[in-house]
Amino acid sequence: MRSSAAARRYARALFSLARDDGRITEVKDELAQFSALLEQHENLRKALFQPIHPAAERRAVLVGVCERMGVQPTVRKLFSFLVDQRRLVDFEGIRSEYERLADAAAGRTKASVVSAAPLGDRDRERLERALAARTGGVVELEIDVDPSLIGGVIAKVGALVFDGSLRTQLNQLRASLTKGH
């Protein structure tokens, strides 16, 4: 998910507060739990995100949900602020950016991998080790399967793309053979 500039600013501010409190992981978990709750309960999502409900009602719902979930004051204040500023719609962008910041602080990187076939545990571990060696940190894989690759994988880590697909290799071979004639 691509986050807005406002979502990135809010995420950086929240990250700074969480870092000062030594609660980076806890805040990340609270945001993830709240996101999962919104995904599971459509009525809650509608009550919080539809402008037909007054801000005071939405804030009260958020306070109740946060109390039941055991959400700490820093995240509660963020939610209240977002309601007051009419920026609750940026929540997923804030959560996504905060997660990226927390992962970066912990030396973790996410890699998007597309493979021609499902990867077994051994292949997955080998790929994680290879990407970790290349990037210098811990790599978490998000794997999708695309049979049109014919064989191999394409891995994207940040701006780096490692294309080891058979489809690409065949295209490169075709291009070099046609240049020769």
N, C-alpha and C positions, 0 to 999 in steps of 0.2 A: 504494500500500500504506500502510495506517495503522500507525504504529509505536507500541509500548508506551512508557510513561513511562520504563522502564528503558532501552529502546533509545535513546530521545532523550538520556538522561543519558550513556550510553556514547558516543554519537555526538558530543555536545558536548565530552566529555573528550578523545576522539581528535582532534577538530578543533582544540582548544586546543593539544595537543601538536604536531600537524602544522603549525599556524600558527607556533608557537615555533621549529620546525625549518626553516621555509620550504619545507615539502613538501606543501602542501594538495593540489595537483593530482596529485602522485605517489601519495599515499595514496588519493585518489579512484579513480585508475586501478587500483591494486592491489586495492581492494575490488571494483571492477567485474570485474576479471579472475577473481578468486576466485569471485564470484557466477556468472559464465559457466561456469567450470569445474564448479561444483556442478550447474548446469543440464544440462550435457552428460554428466556421469558419475553415473548413478544409484547405482552401487555406492559411490562415494566419499561421496555424500550420506547413504546409509544408514549407512555406517561411522561417520560423524561425528555424526549426529543421533539414532541409535537408542541408547537407554540400556542395551541389553544389552552393549554394548562398554564396558569399564572406561575411566575418564577417562585413565589412563596410556596406553592404546592409542590413544585418539582424539588425545591430545596428540602422540604420536609420529607418527601419520599426518599431522597438521597441520604438524609441524616438517618432515617430509620433503617435503610438497607446497610449503610456503613456500620451502624451500631451492631446489627445482627451478624455482620461479617467480621467484626472486630478490626475494622480499618482504623489505622492510626490517624492522629490529628492532621498531619501534613497533607495526606491524601484527601481527607475530609474537607480541609480548607480549599484545596485545589478544586474539588467538585463544586463547592459553594461559589467560588470565584467564577468558574466556568458558567454556572447557571446565571449569575449576576451579569456577566459580560456577553451572554448569549453565544457562548463558544463551546457548549457541551457537544455540539456536532463535530468538533475537532478531537473528541476523546480518542478515537481509534488511531488517529495520526499522532497524538501525544503519546499514547501507549507504545506505538510502534517505534517512534523516535527514542523514547526513554529506554526501551529494550535494547535498541542499537547502542546507545550510550553506555548502558550497564554492561553489555557484552564486550564492548571495546575496552572499558575500564578493567574488566576481568581477563582481557587478552583472548576473548573468544570472537570468532568470525563465523558468519553463516555463509555457506556455499550452496548455490543452486546447481543441482546436477540433473542432467537429462541423460538417461541411458537407454540403449536399444532394448534392453530386457531388465527385469528385476535383478538387483544386485544381491548376492548372497552375503552373509556376515563377513566372510573372509575378504571378498572383493571390496566391501564397504570399508572395512578396517584399513586395507591397503590404500584405498583412495584417500581416506581421512589422514593417514600418515603422510602420504605424498603431498597433499595440499598443505598440511601443517608445516612440513619441511620447507615448502615453497613460500608460504606466507609468514612463517615465524611465530605462529600462535596456534591455539586450539581451534579446530575447525569442526563445526556442526553441519552435517549434510541435510539438505532438503531435496529429496530425490523424486523425480517424475520419470515416467517411462514413455518413450516415443519410438515405436517400432520402425518408423521411417528412417531412423539413423542407420539402420542395417546392422551395425555393430559399434562397439565403443561407447564413449561418453563425451559429453560437453559439460565442463564445470565452469561456473562463474563465481568468482570471489571478489566482491567489490567491483572494481573496474577491470580486473583481469579476467580474461576468458581463455580457458584451455580447451581446445577443440581436438579431441582424439577420436572423432567419429569416423567410421568407415565411409559414410556418405561424403564427408568433406575430403577425405583422402582420395576417393574416386574422382571427385570433381577436380581436384588439383592435378591428378594424373591425366585426366581428359584435357585440361587446359594446357599442360606441358606437351602432350602429344600433338595437339592441334597447332601449337606454336612452331613445332619442328617441321611442319609440312608447308 
